[in-house]
Amino acid sequence: MGRTTPTVRQKIDSISKDCMKMKDMMEPADGELLERMLNLGKVHSPEINFSGLPVEFGYLLSIVFELFKIIRDGNR
């Protein structure tokens, strides 16, 4: 019998897919940044899974966390 409850990664992919609908209405450069930002949230999916946080909040927190690291390190 198959799994009926989506995994954290599947939920994150679904949220990303929904957010990507915005990309079609954005300038190409902004759309690329949106895609890069959404991918940042996937970095910590294992931590989200084991934390017990709601997936949506964990995904947003992961994006913010990775953005802070980029700012701290001065990377683009």
Buried (B, 14 or more C-beta within 10 A) or exposed (E): EEEEEEEBBEBBBEBBEEBEEEBEEEEEEEBEEBBEBBEBBBBBBEBBBEBEBEBEEBBBBBBEBBEEEEEEEEEE
